[in-house]
Amino acid sequence: MRLVRPTPAQLGLTAEEGRVLRALRTPERVQQFITALPANFEEDGDTLYSVRRVLRHRKAHCIEAAFTAACALWLQGEPPLVMDFFAKGDADHVVALFRRDGCWGAISKSNHIWLRWRDPIYRSPRELAMSYFHEYVLKERKTLRTYSVPVDLRRFAVDQWITNEEECWDVGAALTDVRHYPVATPAQIRRLTRRDAMEVRADGMREFEKTERRQ
């Protein structure tokens, strides 16, 4: 569905779902909404919620939030673009992309102080992706290895990622399979410095704390 500025009904959304998303009129408002959603800790197993299920459960992890942000942008006339990051020995990450005055920015959900919003000041997708390199970390290691081309979610049917009542595994797998570019050469990766103790201590900060489930 290559609609430029669809109505909520054209995307299969209910009037209430459309009202919530259409109120997010700027990327900044979309980011505020995404940030306020509690983190999806997947207590009952791995999930990949559609936009509808994010709005229903009012929680999300990064790719679920990226779908929701991309859908909100699409309703405002922006293309629903996302970018996938692959990390070695670490969790992958997905952000929603937007452009202002020819420059790229990103809407991102992270429970850590890293991998968050990017202002639209980057001249290319690569430049934006590289802004995450130093912060994409696991303890003392820098783990980001590749980033994808911008993926237009209009290539997928809306019932695969917007209104899907099941998990959106097919779309997630497709993001993994698109062309990715390396952030550095193998020689450069071998020479990477480790993060210092102060940076590692900062990893302890969380926006949402996982609570123990009641028995």
C-alpha positions, 0 to 999 in steps of 0.5 A, spaced: 500 500 500 503 506 497 499 511 500 502 518 501 497 520 507 493 514 508 487 515 513 486 511 519 481 506 516 485 505 510 490 502 514 485 498 518 485 502 524 479 503 528 477 511 530 480 511 537 487 508 534 487 513 529 485 518 534 491 517 538 496 516 532 494 522 528 495 526 535 502 525 534 503 531 529 511 531 529 516 527 530 518 530 537 511 528 539 511 521 536 518 520 540 515 523 547 509 518 546 514 512 544 518 514 550 512 514 555 510 507 553 513 502 559 518 497 556 516 490 554 520 486 558 516 480 554 515 476 561 511 471 557 516 469 551 518 473 545 514 478 542 513 482 536 507 486 537 504 490 531 502 497 532 495 495 534 497 490 539 502 496 542 496 501 543 492 495 546 498 493 551 501 500 552 508 497 552 513 496 547 520 494 545 525 497 540 522 494 534 515 494 536 516 502 538 519 503 531 513 500 527 508 504 531 512 511 530 513 509 523 505 508 522 504 515 526 509 518 521 505 515 515 499 518 517 502 525 517 504 524 510 511 521 512 514 515 509 514 509 514 521 508 514 525 504 519 533 502 520 535 495 523 542 495 526 546 488 527 550 488 533 555 482 535 554 478 541 548 484 543 541 485 542 539 488 535 536 495 535 531 498 530 529 505 529 524 509 525 527 514 520 524 521 518 527 527 514 527 535 515 530 539 510 534 534 507 537 531 513 536 525 517 533 524 524 531 517 528 525 516 533 528 510 538 526 507 544 531 504 549 530 503 556 537 505 557 541 512 556 543 509 550 540 508 543 535 514 543 532 520 539 537 523 534 535 530 531 535 531 524 542 533 523 545 527 519 546 528 512 546 521 510 543 514 513 550 512 514 552 518 518 546 517 522 547 510 523 554 512 525 552 517 531 550 510 535 556 507 534 560 509 541 553 508 545 552 501 542 555 497 547 555 491 552 559 492 558 566 495 556 565 492 549 562 496 543 558 492 539 555 495 533 557 492 526 552 493 521 546 498 519 541 497 514 538 501 508 532 505 510 526 500 509 520 503 507 514 499 511 509 500 505 512 494 502 509 490 507 501 489 507 498 493 513 495 486 516 503 484 517 505 490 521 499 494 523 493 490 525 496 483 526 493 480 532 499 475 532 507 476 532 510 480 526 515 475 525 515 475 518 517 483 517 522 482 523 525 477 519 525 481 512 528 487 516 534 482 518 535 480 511 535 487 507 542 489 505 546 491 511 553 495 511 559 495 515 560 500 520 568 499 520 573 494 517 575 488 520 582 491 522 578 497 525 574 493 529 580 489 532 583 496 534 577 498 538 578 501 545 574 498 551 569 503 554 572 506 561 569 504 568 565 510 568 562 509 562 560 502 564 557 504 571 552 509 567 549 502 564 546 501 570 541 507 569 534 504 566 528 508 565 523 502 567 525 497 572 522 490 571 518 488 576 517 481 579 511 477 577 506 475 582 505 468 583 
